[in-house]
Structures are given as C-alpha cells and as structure tokens.
C-alpha cells in the first residue's frame, strides 16, 4: 500500500482557531480530496509549523511514497520557525527523491526551498476562483493537466506569489493575476509539481472562505456590502445542493471545471497516478 505524508502548513494556534470556527485544517481538506479518489492510500500528517513536529510512528522520509505540501496562512518570506522549518522539511524530504506535490503555500515554499523568491502580489488578493488559468505549451504536454481543458477556473486564496522561480524550474500555467499559476520546481533530488491555486478545495470550502474573510473582502471591493456577500454565498450554497442548476451556474460563473470533482482535483489525481503509483 502506498503511503503519503501531508505537511500541514498552519500552526497549532491557527488550527485550534479554525476548529473553533468549524473550519477544516489544510491537511484534513487534502485528506478528504485524496481519499475520495484513492481510498486505499495510507495518509499521515506532520505538523511542520510546530516546534514539536515529528513524523508519525517513528517513520523516516524514506518510508513514504510521496509528500503533499498543503495550504497555510503563513508567508514564505517571514524568518520565523513556523516558516523556515517547513522549508527545511521540504529540503529533507527531497533528498530521498520522493514525488512532491504542493498547492498555494506548497508552491511558494517549494520555490524558496529551491532558491526562488516569494513576495506580496502587486495585484493584491486572488480569492474565491482563479479565473482563466491557461497551461502553456509545456503545460499542455505535461500529465499534470491531463484532466483539464485548454483553460479553466480553480478555487484559490492567496496574497503572495512566486516572483522568481529557482534555476531549472519550468512554468506550466498562468493567468491575468499571476504569471506562475503552476510550475515544476527542482528541489534536492525531487521535482515538485506545484500550483498556486487549490485543487483540493470543494465548493463548501469556498463558502467557508467567503464567510471567514467577509470583512476584508468588502474592504477590498470584492463585494459592496455584507448583504451582497451574503446573497452570493446563499447562491453558492444552493449550487452545492443543486449542481445542475444552469441559472445558478451562469450567475456565479461556475462551470464543470469547478463543479465536477474529478476535473477540479485533476492535478492531484494526475500526480498520484503518474508520479506516485506509476513509480511503485
């Protein structure tokens, strides 16, 4: 049985606050997304932002068939332990040559681990859905996007972005907000498949995001008022219950690339199929 380790990106304090608010941890979101398509995979979690982090059951990195770097509210350029330790853990894992996948925070710390740079995006926050992501010629030929169309939307939330990739890295996809929406990043003996968006998110997670960040989203002009945001969220919840409702799809600008679970999670599925299971 293949075994993956999920690197939880948030601190114990942040995880506790999320649990109090009914928000799933980044690793829990990933575990659900993976188990939906690969129920037989064994999944472990390491809380890399915590000073007392440890691999479960006295395992070593070499005991795993792959590493998934989940999301986080941290900033990859901050020189605090919760950040630098996770970067070090990615470097350690990469020395085994294991397959590695990362989304959002995962893309960013993989880039830093490989010698790249992350900064605050000059275009501000990209939240809810990253629109019109387009794989380039290299991306279209890569199995990462084998379940995607020529352009697609994807769940997302980020303030920061990779502004310089490490030597040897390749951009695979971009959109109007971020030039690096997907990339292959060499770190140690591994190549990280990484995306800036969140293929592990479902529509319920988007509802939680809009509620959690409602005040700042209104301040930043995504919505003009709380009432407008609430009305949008109500339609999104209705779409969760009625995914074939064409009127709601049209009003929200949400198509099969987001609604269909296999297409939305396609990058994760392809990584496991092509990089993890095929290797075994």
N, C-alpha and C positions, 0 to 999 in steps of 0.2 A: 504493500500500500504506500503510495506517495505521501509525503508529509511536507507541508508548507509551514513557515513561520511568518506571522503577521507582526510587523513592527508598529505598535500603537504609537501615534505621534503626539498625543496630548499628555500633560502632566496629571498626576493623581488628583490635584485640586480641580483641574478643569474637568476631569472625568466625573468627579463627585458632583460638581455643579450641574453637569449635563444630566446625570442620573436623577438629580432632584427635579430638574425641569422636564424629565421624560424624554430626553434626547439621547439617542443611542451613541455609544462610543464609536470612534472611527474603525476600530478593529471589529466590533460587532456588526457594523454595516457591511464591511468586507466579508466577514464570515458568512453572513446571510446570502450575499450575492454569489459567493463561490459555491456554497452548498446547494444552492438552487439548481446548479448545472453539474456539479461534481460532488454528489452526496457521500462518495466513498473516500474522498481525500481526508487525511488527518490534518487538523489545523491547530497550531499552538500560537500563543500570543506572548510577546515580550514587550514590557512597558519601558521602552528605551529612554523616556524622558525622566524616569525616576532614578534617584541615587542608588536605590537597592535593586536595580534591574537584574534579572537573571534569566537565562534560558531555562525553560521548564524541564524538570526531571533530570537535571544534571546533563542535559544534552550538549553537544557541540555543534558548531555551524555545519560541520561536515555530515551531520546526521540528517540534514534537511535537503529536500529536492528543489527548494526554491524559497525566495524571500519576497514578501509583499510589503512595500512601504506605504502606509495608509496616510490619511489626511491629518492636518494639525492646524491649530490656531497660532502656532509659533511663527517666528520669522527666521529664515535660514541665515540671515546676516547678523543676528544677535549673538554676542560672545558668551552666552550663558550655558551652563551644563546641560540643561534640557535639550538644547540645540546641538552643541558640539559633541555630546555623547552619541546622539543618533547618527551624526555624520561619521563618527569613528566606527560605530557598529556596522554601517553600510560598507565601510572600507574593510572591516574584519571579514564580513560575510563574503565580500567579493574576492577575497584571497582564495576561496575554495573553488571559484569559477562557477558557482551556482547561478541559475537563472534568477533574475530580479525584475520585479515589476513595481512601478510606483505611479501614483496619481497625485497631482497638485503639489502638496508638500513633498511627496516622493520624487517628483521630477526635480524640484528645487534642491533638496539636499543631495540627490544623486549628482546633480550638476556641480554643486560645491565640493562634494567628495572627489569628483574627478578633476577639479581645478577651474571650474567655471565661476560665474558670478550671478547673484540674485539681487534685485533692487525693487523698490516700490514702483508699481506701474504708473507711468505718467498719464495714462488714461483712466486711472482710478480703478474702482472695483468692477469686476465682472462677476455677476451674480445671477442665480436662477438658471439661465440657459446660456451657454456659449453658442452664439449663432454662426451658421455658415462656416464651419470648420472644413477646410479643403486639404486633403492629402496632396503632396506634390508628387512628382514622377517617381521618386524613390519610395514614398509612402504608398502609392498605388500598387507598387510591385511587392510590398512587404506584407507578410501574413498578418501583421497587427490589424490591418484594416480589411481583412478578407470577408468580414460580415457587415461591412459598412458600404454605403453608397458613395458616389463621387463627391458629395458634400453632405454635411449632417450637422445637427444641433446636439448638444450634450449638456447634462447638468453640471453646474460649476459654482464655485465661490472662491475668489482669491483677490487679494490686494497686490501681492508681489508677483513677479515673473522673472524668468531666467533672461538675463540681458546679454550674457556671454556663455556659450557652451564650451566645454573642455575640448582640447585638441583631439581630433579623431571622432568627435560626435557628429551625428547627422540629424538635421531637421527633417521630420516626416510630414508635418501638417501645420497649418497656420490659419488664422482668421483676422478680421479687421482689428480686433482688440490686441491680440498677442501674436507676434511673429513665430513664437515657439509654442505651439499647442501640443506637439508630440515630437519625440526625439529618441534616437538610440544613443546611449551615453556609455562610453567605456569607463569602468571603474575597476581597478585591480585586474583580475583575470575574468571578470564578468562583463557582460553588456546589458545595461538596464534598458528595458522597454518602459518608456515613461510618457505620461500625458499630463497636461496642465488642468484638465477638467476631471470630472468624477464619474467614470462609467459604472462605479459601484452604487451610485445613488439611485433610488427609485423616486416616484412622484411623491410618496409620503415624506421622504427626506426634504424635498423641495418645500412642502408645506411647512415643515419644521423650521427651515431656513428663513422663510418669509416672516414667520412669527417671531423667531429669535432675534432677527435683525430688523424688525419693523421700524424702530425709531430711526436708525441710521439710514435705512433705505428711503424713508420720507425726507430726511435731511439732505440726502444726496440727489434727490429729484427723481428717483425711480417711480415713486407714487406721490401724488399731490396731497394726500391726506390718509389718515388711518382708515377712514371709510372706504376709500378707493382700494387700498391694500386688502382690506377685509373682503371686499367684493371679489377681488381677483383670487384670493385664497379659497373662497367659497366655490368658485367655478373650478378651481384646480381639484378640490376635494370631490366635487361632483364628477369630474372626469375620471378620477380614480375609481369611482363606483360605476361609471358608465363609459368605459374606454372607447366604445364605438360611436359615441355621440359626436357626429360630424360638426354640428354647430359649435360645440364647446372647443373642439379641436381647432376650428377656424378662428374663433375669438381669441384663444390663447396662443395661437401659432405653434401648436404642438402636433407633430406627425409621428409616423411609425418609428422613426429613428430614436424617439424618446419613449414612446408608449410600449413598443414591443421589447420585452425584457432581453431577448437574445441579441437583438441589434444594439440596444443601448449598452449592454455589457460585453459587446463583441470583442473589445480589446483584451479583456481579462480572459474570456473563453479561448481566444486565439493564442494568448501567451501560454496558458496551461496546456492546450493541445499541442502546440508546436515547440515550445521551449522546455516544458516540464515533462509531460508524459511521453513525448516522442524521444526525449533524451534517455528515459528509462527503458 
